[in-house]
Amino acid sequence: MNDQIQKCLEVANCFEFMPGSDGKHSQVELSKLFLKHPIKDSVTFFGGSFKPFHQGHRACLDLCPEKNILIIPDRNPFKEINDDEKIWNEFIQLAQSLKETNYSLYPGFLVHKVANPTSSWLPLVKISQKNFLMGDDSYLNLLAWKNPEVLLKSLTKLYVVPREFTKNDYLKYEPELLKINPKLEIHYLDKHPYMNISSSKLRMK
């Protein structure tokens, strides 16, 4: 097994509440670089490819009122992954950039070479309250995600950060989600100065 992949899996195994953990390790074995607070009863996921991680991502995290936020870097399922990619090095760079924050990081999905839809893993997380933090473009596209009913029924809260749309757009869409999970709490967060920044645009520079 590639050494970069092995290191990612070793850290991921210590998140015993995540699907795929071998159950032989625990959160107490995790460095403070990866886990800032023990995660037991509630977790808020923030996912993305983060290539690169930028001020817009950081603003989303800073706006969310939840304490136990777990950043989930993931691979683009439409791009072939080579074992010699420096996935561990990239993960460590991200962890170091967030060292002085309260945001935890999970590397377990960086090793996947196939599509990894949220509905395939989030319902299996062994935490009673599962929340998700996302941009409004993702929010307004949720029903197009794979198995959205399974995903939405697994969630307690959704936190939506403005990017391209208005609150009127959100409110028109909200009833469709609440039909699936009437108990879902949806919170719309404030605007921030970095809404126009995108990773794809930064990669083009």
N, C-alpha and C positions, 0 to 999 in steps of 0.2 A: 504493500500500500504506500502511496506517495506520502512522504513525511509531512507535507503541508496539510493533507487531508487528515492524517492521523492526529495531528495536534488539534485540529478543529473538533474532531470526534471526542478526544479526551476531555476537552472543556465542556462540550455539549452533554456528555454523560453525567456531569455533576448537577445539571438542571433536572433533578429526578422527576419533576412534575411534567416534563415535556415528553411527548411520544417518541419512542425510540431509545430513551435512556435505558441503560442496562440494569439500573437499580442497585448497582454495586457502589455507587458514589453518592455524595450528598452536597448540598449547597455550602456546607461548612468547609468543603475542600476548595472552593472557588476563590480565586484571587479577588481582591477589592477592585482590581482593574476591570473585572467582568461583571461582578455582582455587588451592587452598592448597598442593597438592603435585602434581608431574607424575604423571599416571596412565598406566601403561604395561603392567604385567603382571597387575595385579589391581584390581578395582573392586567396591565394595559399594554397591548402590543402595538408597535410602530414598525411596519415593514416597508421594504423597498430595496432596490439594488444599490442605492447610495453611491453611484459612480459618476461624479464624486459626491461625498457628503458636503452640504453647503449651508449657508446661513439660513436659507428657507427651512431646511430640515430642523435646524437648531431652534428656530422660532416656533415651529410646531410643537416641539417638545417643551419649550419654556412656557407656552400658553396653556398646556394641559395641567389641570389641577391635581391629577392623580400622582401618588407618591411612587408606586412600584411600576415604572415604565420599563418595558423590555424591548430593546431595539432588535429587530430581526432582519439582518442583511440576508438577501436572497439572490440567487442567480437568475438571469434572464433565460427562461425556458426555450427561447427561440435561438439562442446562441450556443454553439457546441462548446463544451468545457473540456479543456485539456488538463491532464493530471499535473502537468508541469507549471500550471498557472500558480502564481504566488498568493493563493487565497488566504493562507495564514498570515503572511506579511501584511496584506491589505487589511485584514481584520485587526491585527495588532495596531496598525497605524490609526484606524478608526477608534479603537479603545483608548489609545494614548491621547488622542485629540479630545476625548470626553472624560479624561481622567479626573478632572476636578468637578465633575457634575454628579448628579444623583441617578444618572441613567445607566441601566445595566444592558449588557449585550450578550446575545446568543449566537454561536457560529454554526449550529448544527445543520442548517439548510444550505450552507455554502458548498457542501459536498454533493448535493443532488445534481444529477445529470439529466433529469427529466422534469417536466412540469410539476410544480408543487403547489396546487391550489390550496388556498386557505381553508376551504371546507374539508380538506382531507386530513388536516392535523389539528386545527383549533378545537373542534369538539372533543378531542381526545386528551386535551390538557387537563391535568389533575388539579385544577384550582376551581373553587366554587364560583367566583365572579371573574368572568373574562370580558375585557373591554378592548376596544380597538380605536386607535387614533389614526385619522387619514385626512388627506386633502379633499376638497369638495369635488374635484374631478373624479376621484375614485368613488366617493360617496354617491354621486349621481349616476354611477355606472354599476352599482352594487348588484342589481338584479340581473346583470349580464355576466356576473362571475359564475363559476361552476358551482352548482348546487347551492344557490343563495339561500334557500329555505333552511338547509342544514346549518349553514353559517349563522344566519340571523337568529335562529332559535337557540344557538349556543351562547349568544352575546347578552351581557347585562347592560352595557353602555356603549354608545358610539360618540366619539368626539370628532367634530368636523371643523377643519381649518379652512378659512376662505382662501381662494386662489383665483378662480376664473369666473365664478358665478355669484348670484345675489341670494340674500336670505329668502326672497320670494320663491326662487327656484328650489331651494331646500324644502320649504314648507309645502310646495306642490307635490313634491316627491315623497315626503315623509309618510303620508297615509298608506302608501303602497307597502312600505316596510313594516308599518305597525299592523297591517293585516296579517302578516306572517308571524310577528312576535309583538303582541299588544303590550307586553311588559318592558319592551326595550326602551331605555332612556337615551334620547338623542340630544346632545349638547352642541350648540354652535358657538365656536370660539371667536375671539376678536380678530380683526385684521392685523397684519404685521407689515413692516417695511420691505420685506423680501419676497413678496408674493410673485413677482415676475421672474425670479430666478428659477432655472430648471437645470437638472443635471445634463440633459441632452444638449442644451445650448452651450453649457460650459465645456462639454466634450468637443464641440465644434470649433472652439477658439484655438 
